[in-house]
Amino acid sequence: MLRILLLDDHAVVRTGYRRLIDAEQDLKVAAEAATADEAYACLQEGRFDVAVVDLSLRGASGIEAIRRMLARDPALRVLVMSMHDSAGFVTQAMRAGALGYLTKSSGPAEMLDAIRGVAGGRRVLSSDIAHVLADAMLDKEQLLARLTPREFEVLRMAAEGEPAASIACRMHLSHKTVLNHLSAIRQKLEAENDFKLLRLAVRHGLVDFTAELAS
């Protein structure tokens, strides 16, 4: 029986996952978490085979959560289930330690197969993600690959308008450390100012202003 930890900040999503997973004889949802901190607490209380993780969370992001969860339990296998389908998110999630990445448009059977696959140590990608990564490999300008997962998260939050102090609080870092990360990001991405950083973030799918403009 594979023990599953669900990390998603939407209760209705977790409920859907639980019903799907618990209907299988070889799978069981052993715990649920809405935030990264709740997930860390679950890992202190028990052992899990697979964590199914969303990247958009309140507080620390899914990418940061993956990195810290695996630091607590290196044997844990992580499957990302996310609405984000850009190469930047996929690459950084894999760098943080995720073994599988599916978009939330994936079918139920694909998710169940992915859980079993990552539990067995296989890398699993949904077909749409595989195509995104293939296209990215043909793109000579893979700037975001220069960033570490933590720098990627700092950039994403900064591009969404988070001030450095708020980023520091969410990622449990000092204000000075966040400022140092932003400086390193500008240097790595060859961006002289924050406006150019924002343009890069939008171009690579880190932020999407479409919904805000439509509202």
PyMOL commands that set and color helices and strands:
alter all, ss='L'
color gray80, all
select helices_A, chain A and resi 11-22+36-45+62-72+87-96+108-119+127-138+143-146+149-159+164-171+175-189+194-203+210-214
alter helices_A, ss='H'
color red, helices_A
select strands_A, chain A and resi 2-7+27-33+50-53+77-82+100-103+124-125
alter strands_A, ss='S'
color yellow, strands_A
deselect
rebuild
show_as cartoon
